[in-house]
Amino acid sequence: MSVDSDLTCYAYYIFREKVFVTGGWCFDGNRTQALFKALASGIACLLAGPTTFLLVTSFFFFLPNSVASTYIPRLNKHRYLPFSASFSTLVPRLLDISPSRSIQLRRFSPKWVRLPGEDVVKDLTARAQDRTADLPPVPPSNKAKVFLDWHAEYLTQQHSGPAWASCQPPHDATPPPYILGSLSAGNRHLFSAAIQLTTRHAFDANYSMNFRPQANDTTLCPCDTTWEITDRR
């Protein structure tokens, strides 16, 4: 479930048949990480009460995100590898209690109605939402922190000349229109030339006159500079 916060909250509920046993919730700024934290906490609860589930031979884990479940058994490099590594430890511990035990991953839909323990689930959801008021603000991600530092540094620097066209004051991570227009052609040489022109790091007339005064470079446009306005109505 999501709450009115920058955080995402996922709750876990443990039932034995239709009887609610226990539950809890976990917060995180990342939805998938919040889900994995809740799943790990739920498995830890199962391990903490072995006598309660001593005769249980089948566990069904219902997850609302089928894509996230594909990360659980994966131990190759991916963004949620620390959680996958923890599951590779927790799950065998749960299964080793009895050789006949099994675990099945199932898809859960929030649209399901008339589920057992609905009153308990609603109460736990309300308590989790109230808990957000006491939580500290979410720290910015590494990507957001880099952008904030870049934004602060940019605003304290002196800017002049045509560089403003390609380096407007950033408001978010979206490039300025000049950059987007240059990129729209899909030509890296054109984009490179566009940046060189606005930042004056190009072999233009000013460069030739300042650094190659004796080279006889052409610094004037050879075309006819006489303009004529024609009425085409």
N, CA, C and O of each residue as an XYZ file, in Angstrom:
932
protein
N       0.843     -1.190      0.000
C       0.000      0.000      0.000
C       0.879      1.241      0.000
O       1.995      1.220      0.520
N       0.381      2.304     -0.575
C       1.086      3.575     -0.543
C       0.410      4.470      0.491
O      -0.795      4.370      0.723
N       1.198      5.343      1.106
C       0.663      6.265      2.096
C       0.951      7.680      1.644
O       1.730      7.900      0.717
N       0.310      8.652      2.309
C       0.488     10.057      1.943
C       1.835     10.550      2.429
O       1.921     11.290      3.409
N       2.878     10.140      1.745
C       4.246     10.454      2.145
C       5.148     10.201      0.957
O       4.726      9.645     -0.057
N       6.418     10.623      1.099
C       7.402     10.287      0.081
C       7.814      8.819      0.185
O       8.544      8.313     -0.668
N       7.352      8.149      1.217
C       7.694      6.757      1.427
C       6.600      5.847      0.883
O       5.443      6.245      0.745
N       6.993      4.630      0.583
C       6.033      3.575      0.237
C       6.002      2.586      1.386
O       7.041      2.210      1.929
N       4.807      2.172      1.747
C       4.648      1.233      2.849
C       4.071     -0.071      2.307
O       3.087     -0.065      1.566
N       4.684     -1.174      2.678
C       4.129     -2.494      2.402
C       3.943     -3.215      3.729
O       4.837     -3.247      4.575
N       2.763     -3.788      3.886
C       2.460     -4.530      5.101
C       2.511     -6.026      4.817
O       2.264     -6.460      3.692
N       2.827     -6.794      5.820
C       2.770     -8.245      5.698
C       1.775     -8.776      6.720
O       1.716     -8.296      7.852
N       1.000     -9.763      6.314
C      -0.009    -10.377      7.159
C       0.208    -11.888      7.127
O       0.307    -12.476      6.050
N       0.281    -12.507      8.277
C       0.492    -13.939      8.371
C      -0.804    -14.588      8.868
O      -1.292    -14.295      9.960
N      -1.333    -15.463      8.043
C      -2.530    -16.217      8.399
C      -2.192    -17.699      8.464
O      -1.361    -18.195      7.703
N      -2.843    -18.393      9.377
C      -2.800    -19.860      9.391
C      -4.211    -20.319      9.070
O      -5.121    -20.253      9.897
N      -4.359    -20.785      7.841
C      -5.671    -21.009      7.242
C      -6.408    -19.672      7.234
O      -5.946    -18.746      6.567
N      -7.515    -19.525      7.933
C      -8.267    -18.266      7.916
C      -8.086    -17.457      9.199
O      -8.796    -16.479      9.433
N      -7.131    -17.874     10.021
C      -6.919    -17.203     11.307
C      -5.709    -16.279     11.196
O      -4.620    -16.715     10.823
N      -5.905    -15.008     11.521
C      -4.804    -14.041     11.493
C      -3.883    -14.306     12.672
O      -4.339    -14.424     13.810
N      -2.571    -14.400     12.398
C      -1.588    -14.675     13.445
C      -0.861    -13.394     13.848
O      -0.855    -13.036     15.026
N      -0.262    -12.713     12.909
C       0.474    -11.480     13.206
C       0.696    -10.710     11.909
O       0.370    -11.191     10.823
N       1.241     -9.537     12.034
C       1.501     -8.707     10.855
C       2.364     -7.523     11.224
O       2.685     -7.314     12.394
N       2.730     -6.763     10.241
C       3.551     -5.576     10.447
C       3.704     -4.830      9.140
O       3.040     -5.146      8.153
N       4.584     -3.833      9.135
C       4.774     -3.051      7.919
C       6.199     -2.538      7.845
O       6.920     -2.499      8.841
N       6.586     -2.144      6.638
C       7.926     -1.610      6.398
C       7.822     -0.441      5.429
O       7.005     -0.452      4.508
N       8.664      0.570      5.649
C       8.688      1.753      4.807
C       9.996      1.813      4.028
O      11.032      1.328      4.482
N       9.927      2.411      2.861
C      11.135      2.697      2.088
C      10.766      3.683      0.987
O       9.614      3.763      0.561
N      11.772      4.430      0.536
C      11.535      5.359     -0.571
C      11.399      4.658     -1.908
O      10.934      5.254     -2.879
N      11.804      3.383     -1.968
C      11.699      2.586     -3.178
C      10.617      1.533     -2.980
O      10.624      0.823     -1.974
N       9.692      1.424     -3.919
C       8.550      0.512     -3.757
C       8.999     -0.945     -3.629
O       8.531     -1.668     -2.750
N       9.901     -1.370     -4.505
C      10.324     -2.768     -4.484
C      11.094     -3.080     -3.208
O      10.935     -4.155     -2.629
N      11.930     -2.137     -2.771
C      12.675     -2.371     -1.537
C      11.734     -2.443     -0.332
O      11.958     -3.237      0.582
N      10.686     -1.620     -0.327
C       9.710     -1.702      0.759
C       9.020     -3.060      0.754
O       8.779     -3.645      1.810
N       8.701     -3.563     -0.452
C       8.080     -4.882     -0.556
C       9.005     -5.974     -0.031
O       8.568     -6.849      0.716
N      10.279     -5.929     -0.413
C      11.222     -6.952      0.025
C      11.480     -6.869      1.523
O      11.659     -7.897      2.177
N      11.501     -5.664      2.072
C      11.670     -5.531      3.513
C      10.506     -6.181      4.254
O      10.706     -6.867      5.256
N       9.279     -5.961      3.752
C       8.114     -6.559      4.391
C       8.149     -8.077      4.290
O       7.821     -8.775      5.250
N       8.550     -8.594      3.117
C       8.627    -10.044      2.947
C       9.672    -10.649      3.880
O       9.430    -11.683      4.502
N      10.830    -10.005      3.977
C      11.879    -10.515      4.871
C      11.416    -10.481      6.324
O      11.703    -11.401      7.089
N      10.702     -9.426      6.706
C      10.203     -9.336      8.083
C       9.178    -10.430      8.359
O       9.153    -11.008      9.446
N       8.328    -10.711      7.361
C       7.340    -11.775      7.539
C       7.991    -13.137      7.696
O       7.576    -13.928      8.544
N       9.016    -13.424      6.881
C       9.717    -14.712      7.004
C      10.416    -14.801      8.363
O      10.443    -15.861      8.988
N      10.981    -13.674      8.811
C      11.642    -13.668     10.121
C      10.636    -13.977     11.236
O      10.976    -14.640     12.216
N       9.406    -13.497     11.084
C       8.371    -13.813     12.077
C       8.046    -15.299     12.081
O       7.831    -15.893     13.137
N       8.010    -15.904     10.880
C       7.763    -17.347     10.803
C       8.867    -18.125     11.509
O       8.600    -19.116     12.189
N      10.106    -17.673     11.346
C      11.238    -18.355     11.985
C      11.265    -18.124     13.491
O      11.756    -18.958     14.251
N      10.728    -16.977     13.910
C      10.748    -16.652     15.338
C       9.703    -17.447     16.118
O       9.808    -17.577     17.337
N       8.704    -17.976     15.430
C       7.668    -18.753     16.120
C       7.556    -20.148     15.566
O       6.509    -20.506     15.026
N       8.596    -20.952     15.679
C       8.591    -22.287     15.050
C       7.507    -23.206     15.577
O       6.987    -24.040     14.836
N       7.156    -23.063     16.860
C       6.137    -23.970     17.403
C       4.761    -23.663     16.821
O       3.940    -24.566     16.664
N       4.502    -22.388     16.497
C       3.205    -22.005     15.939
C       2.979    -22.649     14.583
O       1.859    -23.025     14.237
N       4.069    -22.772     13.813
C       3.950    -23.295     12.453
C       4.655    -24.650     12.311
O       5.096    -25.021     11.223
N       4.755    -25.384     13.435
C       5.525    -26.620     13.426
C       4.949    -27.650     12.459
O       5.703    -28.347     11.780
N       3.620    -27.753     12.389
C       2.974    -28.762     11.559
C       2.604    -28.239     10.178
O       1.986    -28.956      9.391
N       2.970    -27.011      9.878
C       2.646    -26.435      8.569
C       3.611    -26.998      7.538
O       4.827    -26.946      7.718
N       3.060    -27.538      6.455
C       3.912    -28.119      5.415
C       3.966    -27.271      4.145
O       4.830    -27.488      3.296
N       3.057    -26.311      4.007
C       3.036    -25.481      2.799
C       2.849    -24.019      3.192
O       1.949    -23.664      3.953
N       3.719    -23.196      2.654
C       3.610    -21.754      2.844
C       3.296    -21.117      1.491
O       3.908    -21.452      0.477
N       2.346    -20.206      1.493
C       1.982    -19.477      0.283
C       2.290    -17.997      0.502
O       1.703    -17.358      1.375
N       3.197    -17.467     -0.281
C       3.565    -16.057     -0.204
C       2.844    -15.325     -1.332
O       3.116    -15.552     -2.510
N       1.925    -14.448     -0.952
C       1.180    -13.675     -1.936
C       1.825    -12.296     -2.082
O       1.894    -11.531     -1.120
N       2.291    -11.990     -3.280
C       2.973    -10.725     -3.550
C       2.157     -9.926     -4.566
O       1.623    -10.503     -5.514
N       2.050     -8.604     -4.383
C       1.286     -7.785     -5.329
C       2.045     -7.463     -6.609
O       1.463     -6.952     -7.565
N       3.327     -7.757     -6.631
C       4.164     -7.402     -7.780
C       4.849     -8.668     -8.301
O       5.792     -9.169     -7.688
N       4.371     -9.177     -9.428
C       4.932    -10.408     -9.970
C       6.331    -10.203    -10.523
O       7.140    -11.131    -10.531
N       6.624     -8.983    -10.990
C       7.966     -8.701    -11.511
C       8.988     -8.732    -10.381
O      10.085     -9.267    -10.544
N       8.630     -8.159     -9.238
C       9.552     -8.139     -8.103
C       9.882     -9.554     -7.638
O      10.990     -9.811     -7.166
N       8.922    -10.473     -7.769
C       9.169    -11.841     -7.294
C      10.262    -12.535     -8.088
O      10.875    -13.481     -7.595
N      10.520    -12.079     -9.321
C      11.566    -12.714    -10.127
C      12.959    -12.424     -9.585
O      13.909    -13.142     -9.900
N      13.090    -11.374     -8.768
C      14.391    -11.042     -8.198
C      14.741    -11.927     -6.996
O      15.914    -12.040     -6.637
N      13.751    -12.548     -6.379
C      13.981    -13.256     -5.120
C      15.019    -14.360     -5.254
O      15.930    -14.419     -4.428
N      14.930    -15.254     -6.268
C      15.927    -16.327     -6.330
C      17.208    -15.967     -7.071
O      18.128    -16.782     -7.142
N      17.280    -14.765     -7.623
C      18.429    -14.411     -8.459
C      19.610    -13.973     -7.599
O      19.475    -13.094     -6.748
N      20.762    -14.588     -7.826
C      21.969    -14.227     -7.089
C      23.031    -13.620     -7.992
O      24.150    -13.357     -7.552
N      22.678    -13.394     -9.269
C      23.596    -12.640    -10.122
C      23.434    -11.154     -9.824
O      22.535    -10.763     -9.081
N      24.287    -10.341    -10.392
C      24.301     -8.930    -10.053
C      23.041     -8.222    -10.532
O      22.707     -8.271    -11.716
N      22.348     -7.569     -9.619
C      21.197     -6.724     -9.951
C      20.986     -5.759     -8.796
O      21.642     -5.866     -7.759
N      20.086     -4.834     -8.974
C      19.951     -3.728     -8.010
C      19.438     -4.176     -6.639
O      19.664     -3.491     -5.642
N      18.749     -5.322     -6.583
C      18.190     -5.791     -5.309
C      18.944     -7.023     -4.793
O      18.388     -7.834     -4.052
N      20.185     -7.150     -5.183
C      20.969     -8.324     -4.789
C      21.057     -8.498     -3.273
O      20.969     -9.636     -2.813
N      21.228     -7.437     -2.459
C      21.283     -7.664     -1.002
C      20.035     -8.358     -0.457
O      20.128     -9.171      0.462
N      18.866     -8.038     -1.023
C      17.641     -8.698     -0.570
C      17.612    -10.150     -1.036
O      17.221    -11.039     -0.279
N      18.025    -10.393     -2.280
C      18.061    -11.762     -2.779
C      18.995    -12.616     -1.935
O      18.699    -13.778     -1.654
N      20.130    -12.038     -1.529
C      21.073    -12.772     -0.683
C      20.457    -13.108      0.668
O      20.673    -14.196      1.202
N      19.688    -12.169      1.221
C      19.047    -12.449      2.517
C      17.973    -13.522      2.375
O      17.813    -14.354      3.268
N      17.230    -13.517      1.258
C      16.224    -14.553      1.049
C      16.871    -15.929      0.868
O      16.306    -16.943      1.278
N      18.062    -15.958      0.251
C      18.751    -17.237      0.067
C      19.168    -17.843      1.393
O      19.476    -19.033      1.468
N      19.179    -17.021      2.449
C      19.480    -17.522      3.797
C      18.203    -17.825      4.569
O      18.109    -18.852      5.242
N      17.215    -16.927      4.473
C      15.980    -17.084      5.241
C      15.135    -18.255      4.760
O      14.618    -19.028      5.565
N      14.997    -18.381      3.450
C      14.112    -19.429      2.911
C      14.606    -20.830      3.253
O      13.807    -21.645      3.714
N      15.898    -21.154      3.049
C      16.355    -22.495      3.455
C      16.164    -22.775      4.942
O      15.856    -23.904      5.324
N      16.342    -21.767      5.778
C      16.130    -21.961      7.212
C      14.684    -22.344      7.499
O      14.405    -23.181      8.357
N      13.767    -21.712      6.760
C      12.350    -22.019      6.957
C      12.014    -23.429      6.460
O      11.218    -24.136      7.077
N      12.617    -23.825      5.359
C      12.330    -25.138      4.785
C      13.023    -26.265      5.533
O      12.514    -27.385      5.567
N      14.164    -25.991      6.128
C      14.943    -27.044      6.792
C      14.276    -27.573      8.053
O      14.661    -28.625      8.562
N      13.275    -26.849      8.565
C      12.603    -27.302      9.782
C      11.893    -28.632      9.544
O      11.799    -29.465     10.445
N      11.397    -28.822      8.325
C      10.720    -30.076      7.987
C      11.027    -30.417      6.535
O      10.922    -29.540      5.678
N      11.404    -31.657      6.223
C      11.737    -32.028      4.848
C      10.548    -31.997      3.901
O      10.731    -31.974      2.684
N       9.340    -31.996      4.437
C       8.148    -31.992      3.584
C       7.613    -30.587      3.300
O       6.589    -30.424      2.638
N       8.307    -29.598      3.801
C       7.814    -28.230      3.619
C       8.051    -27.728      2.204
O       8.992    -28.141      1.526
N       7.160    -26.809      1.767
C       7.292    -26.194      0.445
C       6.822    -24.748      0.526
O       6.038    -24.378      1.400
N       7.312    -23.954     -0.391
C       6.925    -22.544     -0.487
C       6.467    -22.266     -1.907
O       7.122    -22.668     -2.869
N       5.354    -21.588     -2.035
C       4.838    -21.213     -3.337
C       4.611    -19.707     -3.372
O       4.045    -19.132     -2.442
N       5.054    -19.082     -4.446
C       4.817    -17.659     -4.653
C       3.544    -17.489     -5.465
O       3.388    -18.103     -6.520
N       2.648    -16.669     -4.981
C       1.388    -16.421     -5.665
C       1.205    -14.917     -5.867
O       1.827    -14.109     -5.178
N       0.361    -14.558     -6.801
C       0.069    -13.145     -7.084
C      -1.119    -12.712     -6.242
O      -2.139    -13.398     -6.178
N      -0.967    -11.556     -5.594
C      -2.032    -10.968     -4.800
C      -2.571     -9.738     -5.495
O      -1.793     -8.927     -5.997
N      -3.869     -9.579     -5.538
C      -4.486     -8.409     -6.141
C      -5.181     -7.579     -5.068
O      -5.977     -8.117     -4.298
N      -4.893     -6.269     -5.002
C      -5.582     -5.416     -4.019
C      -7.084     -5.330     -4.263
O      -7.824     -4.864     -3.396
N      -7.541     -5.773     -5.431
C      -8.963     -5.707     -5.762
C      -9.751     -6.861     -5.156
O     -10.981     -6.870     -5.209
N      -9.051     -7.831     -4.584
C      -9.755     -8.958     -3.987
C     -10.610     -8.482     -2.812
O     -10.180     -7.630     -2.035
N     -11.792     -9.020     -2.685
C     -12.716     -8.627     -1.610
C     -13.129     -9.868     -0.823
O     -12.936    -11.005     -1.254
N     -13.704     -9.602      0.347
C     -14.203    -10.655      1.228
C     -13.113    -11.647      1.612
O     -13.317    -12.861      1.624
N     -11.958    -11.091      1.922
C     -10.849    -11.930      2.365
C     -10.930    -12.149      3.862
O     -11.490    -11.305      4.561
N     -10.404    -13.228      4.382
C     -10.397    -13.434      5.838
C      -9.528    -12.382      6.528
O      -8.458    -12.015      6.043
N     -10.013    -11.917      7.656
C      -9.240    -10.942      8.426
C      -9.233     -9.543      7.841
O      -8.290     -8.790      8.084
N     -10.260     -9.167      7.073
C     -10.269     -7.834      6.450
C     -10.237     -6.724      7.500
O      -9.575     -5.706      7.298
N     -10.943     -6.906      8.615
C     -10.956     -5.880      9.671
C      -9.564     -5.686     10.262
O      -9.163     -4.560     10.556
N      -8.827     -6.785     10.437
C      -7.470     -6.695     10.962
C      -6.569     -5.967      9.969
O      -5.746     -5.138     10.357
N      -6.731     -6.285      8.687
C      -5.916     -5.644      7.653
C      -6.184     -4.144      7.608
O      -5.247     -3.352      7.514
N      -7.440     -3.749      7.674
C      -7.785     -2.324      7.643
C      -7.206     -1.598      8.855
O      -6.697     -0.484      8.731
N      -7.284     -2.227     10.022
C      -6.738     -1.607     11.236
C      -5.223     -1.440     11.129
O      -4.676     -0.403     11.504
N      -4.557     -2.466     10.616
C      -3.098     -2.394     10.482
C      -2.706     -1.342      9.452
O      -1.701     -0.650      9.616
N      -3.498     -1.223      8.393
C      -3.236     -0.204      7.374
C      -3.360      1.196      7.955
O      -2.520      2.057      7.694
N      -4.412      1.426      8.747
C      -4.605      2.741      9.365
C      -3.470      3.077     10.315
O      -3.021      4.222     10.359
N      -2.999      2.101     11.074
C      -1.894      2.342     11.998
C      -0.608      2.662     11.238
O       0.179      3.503     11.671
N      -0.399      2.000     10.123
C       0.801      2.276      9.321
C       0.763      3.685      8.747
O       1.782      4.373      8.707
N      -0.424      4.114      8.299
C      -0.541      5.466      7.757
C      -0.318      6.517      8.834
O       0.295      7.551      8.571
N      -0.806      6.267     10.039
C      -0.570      7.207     11.144
C       0.904      7.253     11.520
O       1.397      8.281     11.986
N       1.595      6.164     11.324
C       3.011      6.090     11.694
C       3.881      7.010     10.847
O       4.956      7.416     11.288
N       3.432      7.347      9.633
C       4.250      8.168      8.746
C       4.494      9.562      9.309
O       5.491     10.197      8.964
N       3.611     10.047     10.161
C       3.783     11.393     10.723
C       5.008     11.476     11.618
O       5.568     12.558     11.793
N       5.437     10.350     12.190
C       6.576     10.340     13.102
C       7.886      9.991     12.411
O       8.936      9.972     13.053
N       7.839      9.714     11.110
C       9.048      9.286     10.410
C       9.871     10.487      9.956
O       9.302     11.522      9.609
N      11.174     10.372      9.952
C      12.020     11.460      9.439
C      11.856     11.564      7.926
O      11.442     10.600      7.281
N      12.178     12.733      7.350
C      12.071     12.868      5.892
C      12.994     11.893      5.169
O      14.048     11.508      5.676
N      12.573     11.513      3.989
C      13.354     10.558      3.205
C      14.594     11.258      2.656
O      14.468     12.305      2.020
N      15.777     10.714      2.882
C      16.974     11.339      2.300
C      16.938     11.222      0.783
O      16.420     10.239      0.254
N      17.477     12.203      0.080
C      17.453     12.131     -1.386
C      18.297     10.975     -1.888
O      19.268     10.572     -1.248
N      17.915     10.449     -3.042
C      18.706      9.392     -3.660
C      20.042      9.957     -4.119
O      20.224     11.174     -4.159
N      20.973      9.080     -4.464
C      22.281      9.529     -4.945
C      22.127     10.382     -6.196
O      22.828     11.381     -6.357
N      21.216      9.996     -7.080
C      20.978     10.758     -8.292
C      20.434     12.146     -7.969
O      20.881     13.141     -8.541
N      19.465     12.211     -7.048
C      18.891     13.503     -6.680
C      19.916     14.373     -5.968
O      19.950     15.585     -6.182
N      20.753     13.774     -5.122
C      21.767     14.541     -4.392
C      22.771     15.163     -5.360
O      23.158     16.320     -5.197
N      23.197     14.393     -6.371
C      24.134     14.932     -7.358
C      23.506     16.106     -8.096
O      24.168     17.116     -8.335
N      22.235     15.979     -8.458
C      21.572     17.065     -9.169
C      21.442     18.302     -8.280
O      21.655     19.420     -8.750
N      21.098     18.121     -7.011
C      20.979     19.267     -6.107
C      22.319     19.981     -5.952
O      22.374     21.211     -5.939
N      23.399     19.207     -5.835
C      24.726     19.817     -5.737
C      25.076     20.563     -7.027
O      25.629     21.662     -6.985
N      24.753     19.966     -8.153
C      25.019     20.611     -9.444
C      24.210     21.897     -9.577
O      24.725     22.907    -10.057
N      22.950     21.864     -9.155
C      22.085     23.045     -9.236
C      22.641     24.170     -8.369
O      22.715     25.317     -8.812
N      23.037     23.845     -7.124
C      23.570     24.872     -6.229
C      24.869     25.455     -6.774
O      25.083     26.665     -6.702
N      25.735     24.605     -7.317
C      27.005     25.088     -7.864
C      26.774     25.968     -9.091
O      27.457     26.975     -9.280
N      25.818     25.583     -9.913
C      25.563     26.348    -11.131
C      25.097     27.766    -10.810
O      25.528     28.726    -11.449
N      24.216     27.893     -9.819
C      23.645     29.197     -9.506
C      24.662     30.141     -8.877
O      24.446     31.353     -8.871
N      25.763     29.616     -8.349
C      26.779     30.473     -7.742
C      27.880     30.850     -8.715
O      28.776     31.613     -8.352
N      27.844     30.335     -9.955
C      28.871     30.622    -10.943
C      28.449     31.787    -11.834
O      27.260     32.067    -11.991
N      29.431     32.454    -12.409
C      29.181     33.520    -13.356
C      28.970     32.936    -14.752
O      29.757     32.103    -15.202
N      27.924     33.365    -15.430
C      27.621     32.872    -16.767
C      27.377     34.064    -17.691
O      26.660     34.999    -17.335
N      27.968     34.022    -18.854
C      27.778     35.101    -19.827
C      27.957     34.525    -21.216
O      28.423     33.398    -21.382
N      27.576     35.320    -22.222
C      27.768     34.889    -23.598
C      26.726     33.890    -24.040
O      25.726     33.682    -23.353
N      26.953     33.266    -25.190
C      25.951     32.351    -25.761
C      25.800     31.042    -25.014
O      24.924     30.243    -25.343
N      26.635     30.808    -24.017
C      26.497     29.566    -23.268
C      25.144     29.467    -22.580
O      24.694     28.365    -22.266
N      24.488     30.598    -22.340
C      23.169     30.576    -21.715
C      22.174     29.771    -22.547
O      21.243     29.179    -22.001
N      22.368     29.747    -23.866
C      21.415     29.035    -24.719
C      21.407     27.539    -24.433
O      20.353     26.903    -24.432
N      22.588     26.985    -24.191
C      22.672     25.545    -23.956
C      22.778     25.189    -22.481
O      22.644     24.018    -22.123
N      23.011     26.161    -21.628
C      23.191     25.887    -20.192
C      22.313     26.807    -19.365
O      22.813     27.564    -18.533
N      21.012     26.745    -19.586
C      20.088     27.557    -18.809
C      20.052     27.067    -17.370
O      20.404     25.917    -17.109
N      19.635     27.913    -16.428
C      19.550     27.470    -15.030
C      18.672     26.234    -14.910
O      17.513     26.276    -15.322
N      19.179     25.137    -14.361
C      18.396     23.891    -14.298
C      17.311     23.954    -13.238
O      17.544     24.399    -12.115
N      16.125     23.502    -13.612
C      15.017     23.395    -12.657
C      14.754     21.939    -12.288
O      14.271     21.644    -11.195
N      15.071     21.052    -13.189
C      14.987     19.624    -12.916
C      16.002     18.940    -13.819
O      16.900     19.591    -14.353
N      15.865     17.649    -13.988
C      16.838     16.909    -14.775
C      16.582     16.995    -16.280
O      17.303     16.376    -17.062
N      15.565     17.756    -16.695
C      15.258     17.877    -18.120
C      16.232     18.841    -18.790
O      16.386     19.964    -18.311
N      16.892     18.451    -19.869
C      17.809     19.368    -20.563
C      17.060     20.578    -21.119
O      15.858     20.484    -21.367
N      17.737     21.713    -21.322
C      17.084     22.902    -21.887
C      16.674     22.661    -23.333
O      17.165     21.727    -23.967
N      15.766     23.507    -23.869
C      15.261     23.303    -25.237
C      16.362     23.235    -26.289
O      16.261     22.467    -27.245
N      17.425     24.043    -26.116
C      18.512     24.022    -27.107
C      19.141     22.638    -27.202
O      19.430     22.153    -28.297
N      19.351     22.004    -26.052
C      19.945     20.670    -26.034
C      18.988     19.652    -26.633
O      19.398     18.795    -27.415
N      17.710     19.745    -26.267
C      16.726     18.801    -26.796
C      16.617     18.922    -28.310
O      16.492     17.920    -29.015
N      16.666     20.179    -28.814
C      16.607     20.371    -30.260
C      17.820     19.800    -30.964
O      17.698     19.210    -32.038
N      18.989     19.969    -30.367
C      20.207     19.431    -30.969
C      20.205     17.901    -30.977
O      20.687     17.267    -31.915
N      19.654     17.330    -29.912
C      19.615     15.873    -29.822
C      18.567     15.263    -30.738
O      18.681     14.100    -31.126
N      17.546     16.040    -31.085
C      16.448     15.488    -31.885
C      16.903     15.035    -33.261
O      16.254     14.186    -33.871
N      18.007     15.583    -33.766
C      18.501     15.182    -35.087
C      19.129     13.795    -35.054
O      19.289     13.162    -36.098
N      19.481     13.323    -33.879
C      20.085     12.003    -33.772
C      21.476     11.922    -34.372
O      21.903     10.863    -34.831
N      22.183     13.047    -34.367
C      23.508     13.098    -34.980
C      24.496     13.605    -33.934
O      24.410     14.758    -33.511
N      25.417     12.768    -33.519
C      26.350     13.167    -32.457
C      27.304     14.272    -32.915
O      27.742     15.089    -32.104
N      27.630     14.300    -34.231
C      28.512     15.350    -34.723
C      27.809     16.714    -34.661
O      28.422     17.720    -34.305
N      26.519     16.735    -35.010
C      25.745     17.973    -34.940
C      25.621     18.447    -33.495
O      25.760     19.637    -33.213
N      25.359     17.513    -32.585
C      25.227     17.890    -31.182
C      26.548     18.431    -30.642
O      26.563     19.416    -29.904
N      27.649     17.790    -31.006
C      28.970     18.259    -30.556
C      29.250     19.662    -31.074
O      29.769     20.508    -30.345
N      28.901     19.908    -32.351
C      29.117     21.241    -32.923
C      28.245     22.277    -32.235
O      28.684     23.407    -32.019
N      27.018     21.911    -31.889
C      26.115     22.852    -31.221
C      26.678     23.285    -29.868
O      26.624     24.466    -29.524
N      27.215     22.340    -29.103
C      27.801     22.668    -27.801
C      29.056     23.523    -27.991
O      29.278     24.471    -27.239
N      29.862     23.197    -28.974
C      31.086     23.958    -29.219
C      30.780     25.408    -29.577
O      31.496     26.318    -29.160
N      29.725     25.622    -30.343
C      29.378     26.982    -30.752
C      28.912     27.820    -29.571
O      29.328     28.969    -29.427
N      28.051     27.260    -28.725
C      27.512     28.060    -27.622
C      28.532     28.283    -26.515
O      28.456     29.284    -25.802
N      29.470     27.382    -26.361
C      30.491     27.547    -25.325
C      31.763     28.198    -25.855
O      32.733     28.373    -25.118
N      31.752     28.558    -27.153
C      32.897     29.201    -27.807
C      34.145     28.312    -27.835
O      35.258     28.817    -27.978
N      33.968     27.001    -27.701
C      35.084     26.072    -27.865
C      35.021     25.521    -29.289
O      34.867     24.318    -29.501
N      35.140     26.416    -30.243
C      35.011     26.038    -31.647
C      35.995     26.856    -32.476
O      36.467     27.906    -32.039
N      36.298     26.369    -33.666
C      37.199     27.081    -34.561
C      36.404     28.135    -35.340
O      36.224     28.028    -36.553
N      35.937     29.149    -34.616
C      35.161     30.212    -35.255
C      36.070     31.406    -35.550
O      37.287     31.334    -35.386
N      35.458     32.492    -35.985
C      36.243     33.672    -36.362
C      37.027     34.230    -35.180
O      38.186     34.615    -35.330
N      36.404     34.275    -34.008
C      37.091     34.807    -32.830
C      38.312     33.966    -32.483
O      39.358     34.498    -32.110
N      38.171     32.636    -32.609
C      39.302     31.754    -32.325
C      40.454     32.031    -33.293
O      41.611     32.128    -32.884
N      40.123     32.157    -34.581
C      41.166     32.392    -35.582
C      41.875     33.720    -35.348
O      43.101     33.792    -35.422
N      41.119     34.759    -35.068
C      41.726     36.081    -34.882
C      42.567     36.150    -33.609
O      43.566     36.869    -33.572
N      42.182     35.418    -32.574
C      42.914     35.470    -31.314
C      44.129     34.545    -31.297
O      45.174     34.900    -30.753
N      43.993     33.357    -31.894
C      45.046     32.354    -31.760
C      45.770     32.049    -33.071
O      46.832     31.426    -33.059
N      45.198     32.487    -34.214
C      45.843     32.226    -35.507
C      45.827     33.506    -36.365
O      45.357     33.480    -37.502
N      46.334     34.610    -35.828
C      46.226     35.881    -36.564
C      47.005     35.895    -37.883
O      46.666     36.666    -38.780
N      48.031     35.069    -38.020
C      48.860     35.063    -39.232
C      48.492     33.928    -40.190
O      49.198     33.705    -41.174
N      47.413     33.216    -39.924
C      47.083     32.037    -40.731
C      46.249     32.382    -41.959
O      46.009     31.524    -42.809
N      45.799     33.656    -42.059
C      44.939     34.058    -43.176
C      43.682     33.199    -43.283
O      43.225     32.871    -44.378
N      43.134     32.839    -42.115
C      41.862     32.104    -42.139
C      40.741     33.016    -42.633
O      40.787     34.232    -42.447
N      39.761     32.427    -43.250
C      38.589     33.189    -43.683
C      37.694     33.434    -42.485
O      37.109     32.505    -41.929
N      37.594     34.702    -42.090
C      36.795     35.046    -40.919
C      35.531     35.809    -41.281
O      34.738     36.150    -40.404
N      35.338     36.079    -42.570
C      34.118     36.735    -43.030
C      33.325     35.769    -43.887
O      33.904     34.963    -44.616
N      32.041     35.840    -43.808
C      31.193     34.942    -44.593
C      31.336     35.300    -46.070
O      31.141     36.458    -46.440
N      31.667     34.342    -46.910
C      31.871     34.635    -48.327
C      30.575     34.860    -49.096
O      30.609     35.304    -50.244
N      29.484     34.572    -48.506
C      28.215     34.726    -49.220
C      27.794     36.188    -49.229
O      28.347     37.013    -48.501
N      26.820     36.493    -50.052
C      26.291     37.849    -50.165
C      25.521     38.185    -48.898
O      24.573     37.483    -48.543
N      25.916     39.245    -48.219
C      25.261     39.620    -46.967
C      24.182     40.663    -47.159
O      23.643     41.186    -46.184
N      23.859     40.975    -48.407
C      22.802     41.949    -48.677
C      21.462     41.250    -48.585
O      21.193     40.294    -49.312
N      20.631     41.733    -47.689
C      19.336     41.115    -47.462
C      18.252     41.900    -48.187
O      18.284     43.129    -48.239
N      17.310     41.183    -48.735
C      16.184     41.822    -49.405
C      14.897     41.204    -48.890
O      14.728     39.986    -48.924
N      14.001     42.037    -48.418
C      12.723     41.538    -47.873
C      11.713     41.489    -49.015
O      11.456     42.493    -49.681
N      11.157     40.328    -49.224
C      10.196     40.126    -50.305
C       8.836     39.794    -49.729
O       8.696     38.911    -48.883
N       7.836     40.521    -50.205
C       6.476     40.281    -49.732
C       5.922     39.080    -50.522
O       5.764     39.157    -51.740
N       5.629     37.975    -49.821
C       5.149     36.769    -50.487
C       3.661     36.537    -50.263
O       3.172     35.414    -50.388
N       2.945     37.609    -49.930
C       1.514     37.411    -49.739
C       0.787     37.197    -51.066
O      -0.430     37.014    -51.081
